[in-house]
Amino acid sequence: MPNAPFEIAGVTIDAGTAQTVTLPVSILPDHTPVGLHVQVHHGKRAGPTICVTAAVHGDEVIGVEIVRRLLRAPQLAALRGTLLAVPVVNSFGFLSRSRYLPDRRDLNRCFPGHPSGSLGSRLAHIFLNEVVQRCDFGIDLHSAAIHRTNLPQVRISPNDPFTHQMAIDFGAPVVLTSPLRDGSLRAVAAKHGTPILLYEAGEGLRFDEMAVRAGVAGILRVMRSKGMLPAKGIAKAKVAPYICSASTWLRAPAGGLLRTFRAEGETVAKGDVLATVSDPFGTVETDLVAPSPGILIGRAILPVVNEGDAVFHLAQLSPKASEDTVDDLSTQLETDPLFDEDEII
């Protein structure tokens, strides 16, 4: 059926059109206005409403590139329903290349926010009420913190069949069940009836082509599965992801120079040596050993560590998991980018 016009912040978007709408947020000390910029793609025909958001943490720039490519995807010409795309939620952190807001608050611990609260609280309130709650579901894009990197993965709420199916449709190598955290977008949106799938990939302040392609492909697959896009040109994931119910950070056993022997995406067995920490003279070396089998879904980048620093993020695997499956997943990301090499958008 034909789509009715979509309204946001007093702006009306007709069916079959796209428009960028700015929601006023604040004024900087030098009188520069700061807004939340939302690009609305409103399909000709009715369907669900999805939000795709990035840079809730200002230094997580991979999500910004994923949104940029998504908005240029030719498949959007056949969109049913409505896409609300916010490439930069935390403009303050994005401009200063910082994870945080100017007052050092983490925006992803400020929800649901308040219209007369702190800067983070006000931004969280506007974003939640004007964007997220207008949607049937959403995808929030993240990366590891600076000096760390993540294997492409999605995180879902425990006992939530809707986001579980979204995760399967998305097709990232790993699906990690992750508890909801107080004050997070995912937790508060779920309470308000908008399930959010969280995508993690790559490193803060860096681009990673595999992570970007996996993100764009995953979003289009989810939109396809929800009837928002036609199946043509959007291939389903060829390899089933790992479903991991728990994970733990393995920490440096000593301070010194870190030499890693394993990378994200590799499976490890109990007792495998993952890294060695040496003093600058090379006289004392301490191995970091895997305490259990699993798959490495994140790791530290810096070669200098303090005792107790997080080095590897290890997710538990089912007994049926095999290294061949990990290889297949990696091959899928490298050879099935959804777009031809000469069509990178």
C-alpha positions as CSV (number, residue, x, y, z in Angstrom):
1,M,0.0,0.0,0.0
2,P,1.2,3.6,-0.6
3,N,3.1,5.2,2.3
4,A,1.8,8.2,4.2
5,P,4.1,11.1,4.7
6,F,6.6,10.8,7.6
7,E,7.0,13.6,10.1
8,I,10.0,14.3,12.3
9,A,10.9,17.6,14.2
10,G,8.2,19.4,12.4
11,V,9.4,18.4,8.9
12,T,7.3,16.3,6.6
13,I,8.9,13.9,4.2
14,D,6.8,12.6,1.3
15,A,6.8,9.0,0.3
16,G,9.6,8.1,-2.2
17,T,11.9,10.9,-1.1
18,A,14.9,11.4,1.2
19,Q,15.8,14.4,3.4
20,T,18.3,15.3,6.1
21,V,16.7,16.8,9.2
22,T,18.6,18.5,11.9
23,L,17.5,18.3,15.6
24,P,19.0,21.2,17.7
25,V,21.0,19.9,20.6
26,S,23.1,22.6,22.1
27,I,25.3,25.7,21.5
28,L,29.1,25.5,22.0
29,P,30.8,28.1,24.2
30,D,31.9,29.9,21.0
31,H,28.2,30.1,19.9
32,T,28.5,27.3,17.3
33,P,25.2,25.4,17.1
34,V,25.4,21.6,17.5
35,G,22.6,19.4,16.1
36,L,21.7,15.7,15.6
37,H,21.5,15.1,11.9
38,V,19.1,12.5,10.7
39,Q,18.8,11.4,7.1
40,V,15.3,10.1,6.4
41,H,14.7,7.7,3.5
42,H,10.9,7.3,3.2
43,G,9.8,4.5,0.9
44,K,7.0,4.8,-1.6
45,R,5.3,1.8,0.0
46,A,4.5,1.1,3.7
47,G,6.7,-1.0,5.8
48,P,8.7,-1.0,9.1
49,T,10.8,1.8,10.4
50,I,14.4,1.1,11.2
51,C,17.1,3.4,12.7
52,V,20.8,2.8,11.8
53,T,23.0,4.8,14.1
54,A,26.8,5.3,14.7
55,A,29.3,7.2,16.7
56,V,27.5,7.1,20.0
57,H,31.1,7.0,21.1
58,G,32.8,9.8,19.1
59,D,36.0,7.9,18.2
60,E,34.2,4.9,16.7
61,V,34.4,6.1,13.1
62,I,33.9,2.7,11.4
63,G,30.1,3.1,11.9
64,V,30.1,6.5,10.2
65,E,31.6,4.9,7.1
66,I,29.1,2.1,7.2
67,V,26.2,4.5,7.3
68,R,27.8,6.5,4.5
69,R,28.0,3.5,2.2
70,L,24.5,2.3,3.3
71,L,23.0,5.6,2.2
72,R,24.5,5.2,-1.3
73,A,23.4,1.6,-1.7
74,P,21.3,1.3,-4.9
75,Q,19.0,-1.2,-3.1
76,L,17.4,1.8,-1.2
77,A,15.6,2.8,-4.4
78,A,13.2,0.0,-3.7
79,L,12.8,0.7,0.0
80,R,9.5,-0.2,1.7
81,G,9.0,1.6,5.0
82,T,11.4,4.1,6.5
83,L,15.1,4.3,7.3
84,L,16.4,6.8,9.8
85,A,20.1,7.1,9.5
86,V,22.3,8.9,12.0
87,P,25.9,8.7,11.1
88,V,27.2,10.7,14.1
89,V,25.2,10.7,17.3
90,N,27.9,12.2,19.5
91,S,29.1,15.1,17.5
92,F,31.1,16.5,20.4
93,G,33.2,13.4,20.7
94,F,33.5,13.0,16.9
95,L,34.9,16.4,16.4
96,S,37.4,16.1,19.2
97,R,38.2,12.4,18.3
98,S,37.2,11.3,21.7
99,R,35.0,8.5,23.0
100,Y,33.3,10.8,25.5
101,L,31.4,14.0,25.7
102,P,33.1,17.3,26.8
103,D,32.2,16.6,30.4
104,R,33.9,13.1,30.2
105,R,30.5,11.3,30.4
106,D,29.9,8.2,28.3
107,L,26.8,8.9,26.2
108,N,26.0,5.2,26.2
109,R,25.4,5.4,30.0
110,C,23.2,8.5,29.9
111,F,19.9,7.0,28.6
112,P,17.0,7.6,28.9
113,G,18.3,11.1,29.6
114,H,16.4,14.2,30.6
115,P,15.5,17.5,28.8
116,S,17.0,19.6,31.6
117,G,19.9,17.3,32.7
118,S,23.6,17.3,31.8
119,L,24.8,17.7,28.2
120,G,24.9,13.9,27.8
121,S,21.5,13.5,29.4
122,R,19.9,16.1,27.1
123,L,21.5,14.5,24.0
124,A,20.3,11.1,25.1
125,H,16.8,12.3,25.6
126,I,16.6,13.9,22.2
127,F,18.1,10.9,20.4
128,L,15.9,8.4,22.2
129,N,12.6,10.3,21.9
130,E,13.0,11.9,18.5
131,V,14.7,9.0,16.6
132,V,14.9,5.6,18.4
133,Q,11.3,5.4,19.7
134,R,9.9,6.3,16.3
135,C,11.3,3.0,15.0
136,D,10.2,-0.7,15.1
137,F,13.8,-1.8,15.5
138,G,17.4,-0.5,15.1
139,I,21.0,-1.3,14.5
140,D,23.7,0.6,16.5
141,L,27.2,0.5,15.1
142,H,30.3,0.4,17.3
143,S,34.0,-0.5,17.3
144,A,36.5,-1.4,19.9
145,A,38.0,1.4,22.0
146,I,41.1,3.1,20.8
147,H,44.2,0.8,20.8
148,R,42.0,-2.3,20.5
149,T,40.3,-4.1,17.6
150,N,37.3,-6.3,17.4
151,L,36.3,-9.2,15.1
152,P,33.0,-8.3,13.4
153,Q,30.3,-9.5,15.8
154,V,26.8,-8.7,16.9
155,R,25.6,-8.5,20.5
156,I,22.1,-9.4,21.5
157,S,20.0,-9.4,24.6
158,P,19.5,-12.7,26.5
159,N,16.2,-14.5,25.8
160,D,15.2,-12.1,23.0
161,P,14.1,-14.1,19.9
162,F,13.6,-10.9,17.8
163,T,17.2,-9.7,18.1
164,H,18.4,-13.3,17.9
165,Q,16.8,-13.6,14.5
166,M,18.2,-10.2,13.4
167,A,21.6,-11.5,14.4
168,I,21.3,-14.6,12.3
169,D,20.1,-12.5,9.3
170,F,22.9,-10.0,9.8
171,G,25.5,-12.8,9.2
172,A,28.5,-11.6,11.3
173,P,31.0,-14.3,12.3
174,V,30.0,-14.2,16.0
175,V,26.8,-13.6,17.9
176,L,27.5,-12.8,21.5
177,T,24.8,-12.8,24.1
178,S,25.5,-9.8,26.2
179,P,23.6,-8.6,29.3
180,L,21.9,-5.2,29.1
181,R,23.8,-2.4,31.0
182,D,22.0,0.3,33.0
183,G,21.9,3.5,31.1
184,S,22.8,2.0,27.7
185,L,20.8,2.7,24.5
186,R,20.2,-1.0,24.0
187,A,18.7,-1.5,27.5
188,V,16.5,1.6,27.5
189,A,15.3,1.1,23.9
190,A,14.3,-2.5,24.8
191,K,12.2,-1.2,27.7
192,H,10.4,1.2,25.3
193,G,9.7,-1.6,22.8
194,T,12.5,-0.9,20.2
195,P,14.9,-3.8,20.0
196,I,18.4,-2.8,19.1
197,L,21.0,-5.0,17.5
198,L,24.6,-3.9,18.4
199,Y,27.4,-4.4,15.8
200,E,31.0,-4.3,17.0
201,A,33.9,-4.4,14.6
202,G,37.4,-2.9,14.0
203,E,39.3,-0.3,16.0
204,G,38.6,3.2,17.3
205,L,39.7,6.1,15.0
206,R,40.6,3.6,12.2
207,F,38.9,2.2,9.1
208,D,38.9,-1.6,8.4
209,E,37.6,-2.6,5.0
210,M,36.4,-6.0,6.0
211,A,34.6,-4.6,9.1
212,V,32.9,-2.0,7.0
213,R,31.8,-4.4,4.3
214,A,30.5,-6.8,6.8
215,G,28.5,-4.0,8.4
216,V,26.9,-2.8,5.2
217,A,26.1,-6.3,4.1
218,G,24.6,-7.2,7.4
219,I,22.3,-4.2,7.6
220,L,21.0,-4.8,4.1
221,R,20.4,-8.5,5.0
222,V,18.4,-7.5,8.0
223,M,16.3,-5.0,6.0
224,R,15.8,-7.7,3.4
225,S,14.6,-10.2,6.0
226,K,12.1,-7.6,7.4
227,G,10.6,-7.0,4.0
228,M,12.0,-3.6,3.6
229,L,14.2,-4.4,0.6
230,P,13.8,-6.9,-2.3
231,A,15.9,-10.1,-2.3
232,K,17.6,-9.3,-5.6
233,G,21.2,-8.3,-5.1
234,I,21.3,-9.1,-1.4
235,A,22.7,-12.5,-0.7
236,K,22.0,-14.3,2.5
237,A,24.9,-15.2,4.7
238,K,26.5,-18.5,3.5
239,V,28.0,-19.5,6.8
240,A,26.1,-19.8,10.1
241,P,27.7,-17.6,12.9
242,Y,29.0,-18.8,16.2
243,I,26.5,-18.3,19.0
244,C,28.5,-17.5,22.1
245,S,26.8,-17.2,25.5
246,A,29.8,-15.9,27.5
247,S,33.1,-14.1,27.1
248,T,36.0,-13.0,29.2
249,W,39.0,-10.6,28.9
250,L,42.4,-12.2,29.4
251,R,44.8,-9.8,31.0
252,A,48.5,-9.2,30.9
253,P,50.3,-11.3,33.6
254,A,53.0,-8.7,33.9
255,G,54.0,-5.3,32.6
256,G,56.4,-4.9,29.7
257,L,56.5,-5.4,25.9
258,L,53.7,-7.5,24.5
259,R,54.3,-10.0,21.6
260,T,51.0,-11.5,20.4
261,F,51.0,-14.9,18.5
262,R,47.2,-15.0,17.8
263,A,44.8,-12.6,16.1
264,E,41.1,-11.9,16.3
265,G,39.0,-14.6,14.6
266,E,41.3,-17.5,15.6
267,T,40.1,-20.4,17.6
268,V,42.3,-21.5,20.5
269,A,42.6,-24.5,22.8
270,K,43.1,-24.6,26.5
271,G,46.8,-24.1,27.2
272,D,47.6,-22.4,24.0
273,V,50.2,-19.6,24.4
274,L,48.6,-16.4,23.0
275,A,51.2,-13.9,23.8
276,T,54.4,-13.2,25.8
277,V,55.2,-10.2,27.9
278,S,58.9,-9.4,28.3
279,D,60.8,-6.8,30.3
280,P,62.8,-4.3,28.1
281,F,66.0,-6.3,28.8
282,G,64.5,-9.6,27.7
283,T,65.6,-11.3,30.9
284,V,62.1,-12.0,32.2
285,E,59.3,-13.4,29.9
286,T,55.8,-14.3,31.0
287,D,53.4,-16.2,28.8
288,L,49.7,-15.5,28.5
289,V,47.9,-18.8,28.2
290,A,44.3,-19.6,27.1
291,P,42.4,-20.8,30.2
292,S,39.8,-22.5,28.1
293,P,38.9,-23.2,24.4
294,G,37.2,-20.4,22.5
295,I,37.4,-17.8,19.7
296,L,39.3,-14.6,20.0
297,I,36.8,-11.8,19.3
298,G,39.0,-8.8,20.3
299,R,42.6,-7.9,21.2
300,A,44.8,-5.1,22.2
301,I,46.9,-3.3,19.6
302,L,49.6,-1.5,21.6
303,P,52.7,-3.5,22.3
304,V,53.3,-1.9,25.7
305,V,51.2,-3.1,28.6
306,N,50.8,-2.7,32.3
307,E,50.1,-5.7,34.5
308,G,46.4,-6.4,34.3
309,D,45.7,-4.7,31.0
310,A,43.1,-6.4,28.8
311,V,44.9,-8.2,26.0
312,F,42.5,-10.7,24.4
313,H,38.7,-11.0,24.5
314,L,37.9,-14.7,24.5
315,A,34.4,-16.0,23.7
316,Q,33.3,-19.5,24.6
317,L,32.5,-21.9,21.7
318,S,30.1,-24.8,21.6
319,P,31.8,-28.3,21.5
320,K,30.8,-28.6,17.9
321,A,32.7,-25.6,16.7
322,S,35.7,-26.1,14.5
323,E,38.6,-24.1,13.0
324,D,37.3,-24.9,9.5
325,T,34.1,-22.9,10.3
326,V,36.1,-19.9,11.3
327,D,38.1,-20.1,8.1
328,D,34.8,-20.3,6.2
329,L,33.5,-17.2,8.0
330,S,36.7,-15.3,7.2
331,T,36.5,-16.3,3.6
332,Q,32.9,-15.1,3.4
333,L,33.8,-11.7,4.6
334,E,36.7,-11.4,2.2
335,T,35.0,-12.8,-0.9
336,D,31.4,-11.9,-0.4
337,P,31.4,-8.1,0.1
338,L,27.9,-7.9,-1.5
339,F,29.3,-5.3,-3.9
340,D,31.7,-5.9,-6.8
341,E,35.2,-4.4,-6.4
342,D,34.5,-1.7,-8.9
343,E,31.2,-0.9,-7.1
344,I,32.5,-0.1,-3.6
345,I,30.2,2.7,-2.4
